[in-house]
Amino acid sequence: MTPFLALSRVIDQITTWIGKFTMWLILATTLISAGNAIVRKLFGIGSNSLLEIQWYIFAAVFLLGAGYGFLRNSHVRIDFIASKLSARTRNWIDAVGIIVVLFPFCALMIILSWPLFTQAYFSGEMSSNAGGLIRWPVYALVPAGFALLMFQGVSELIKRIAFLFGQGPDVISHENSKSDEQKHLEELEALAARKLAGDN
């Protein structure tokens, strides 16, 4: 299991780098959007290319950041059901879901989107809007995003199996799913509560 856990750590590291990059993309699209709106209101100048680059970046945030969301366990779960299940049951359900649902869905999306990307790339397809952008980069985000999500799925499957065989932590437990910021905030709240109780 050790080589697989090492692979999982490498995938997690790559996913983290990409996830942090997408956070900067959110800032970029916000600045472009604000700049575009200001120029349009003050000077009456509009740009379809600036509007479209906002959509491209927005698409990149969701598609390239999906694997990071999976890593951070921030995707939607039905917590009121999951909380009533044992840790082993939750991990079995996750492992089966990754194999039966996530992998086939990602593979299907890659297979379906790849021809769209290649056709746009070789034809040099452009936006139908005046001054719009070339289309293939945004089409490329679809297979790239689902490939990254699938790779993160490999890492998550390794971690679920490691837990089930007693060789790793339960990464989907409520405590482990909290971000570092959430844990720090809870520590500060507990410290404040203790100080308040001590003052009384």
C-alpha positions, 0 to 999 in steps of 0.5 A: 500500500505504501507506493500507492499512498506515495502516489496519492500524496503526489496527486494531492500536491499537484491538485493543491497547486492547481487549486491555489492557482484557480483561486488567483483566477477568481481575483483575475476575473473579478478585476477584469469584470470591474475594469470592463464595467468601469471603462464601459460606464465612464468612457462608453467603451465595451469589449467582447474579448474582455467579456469572453475572457471573464467567462473563460476564466470563470469556466477554468475556476470550476473545471480546473478547481473541481479536483481541489474541491474533491481533495478538500472534501468540499463537494455536496454530501447528504450529511444527515444520512452520512452522519448516521453511518459508520466510518467504514460504511461511509468509506465503502460507499465513497470507494464504490461511488468513485469506481462506479460513478466518478470514473465512468462519468469523467471518462465519458466527459473526456471522450465526448469533449475531446472531438469538440476541442480538436475540431475547434483547434484545427479549424481555428474556430472563433467566437461569433461575437465581434472582437471575440476570442478563439474558442479552442482554449475554453473547449480544452478546459472540459477534458482537462478539468475532468482528467484532473478530477479523475486523477484526484479520484484515484488519490481519493480511492487510494485513501479510502482503501487505505482506511478500510485496510487500517493503513490510513486515516478517515479523510472523510470524517467531519473533523478531517474535512474541516479546512485549516481556517475552520479548525483555527477559528474553532480553536480561537472560539474555544479559547475565548469561551475559556477566557470568558468562563475564567473571568466569570 
